[in-house]
Amino acid sequence: QLDQKLAGHQVLITAGPTREPLDPVRYLTNRSSGKMGYAIAEAAQKMGADVVLVSGPTNLDCPDQISCIRVETAEEMLKAVSAEASKSTIFISAAAVADYRLKEVATKKMKKQGSSLHLELEQNPDILATTSKANPDLFTVGFAAETNDVIEYAMGKLKRKQLNMIVANQVGGGKGFDKDSNQVDILTDGGDHISLPETSKQQLAFDILDVVCQFYSKDQSNKS
Ligand code: C5P
């Protein structure tokens, strides 16, 4: 029996990629497997939380005793997250949201048209930043997957998106995406820096949630 540190919490988690359609048969997406977000969802449930998992398309099954909402696009993900955020105490954003979507999605299958094709993209909403700003009491945790200058970029995102905590990890060169293990550094809005050792995504999920619990309590006692 695990320590039920998250009993009484609703933990909202996003996971997986988003899928942005070009036409009825094609889409833009990325290499996110969803493994880290799903591992966090399972770990949070085992630590006593009510878990809502908003997931983009993945090959993973919805874990037992978790409420799963399946979405495709970033806009659908934002809608689902916005509906759940005010009922939640902790939001962990592990999804690899597509930064851009097609400006105009073709209603019919696009035809070949010469040697080059130009697609016009427009920016997707930032789900994490929007949710954090709209719900100041929500404890928000972001992820920053970077190929270089990991800590520096993560610090920028922590501030820009007004987060309580960011989990930074190196990707590329065989690390991060679609792997079963991971190594992360956690930065907090109070200036703390915690380096967690490389381990399976399952174990890392518990380790990350332990740090979340520790700083959630600190955050609450600072507020009162
Ligand atoms: O800016 P970047 O995409 O690197 O930020 C990563 C963090 O922001 C992740 O926690 C990711 O889930 C979240 N994000 C989001 N909506 C976006 C882009 C990123 O929620 N449109």
Residues whose N, C-alpha, C, O or C-beta is under 5 A from the ligand:
A	BS01	C5P	S93 A94 A95 A96 V97 A98 N124 P125 D126 I127 L128 V141 G142 F143 A144
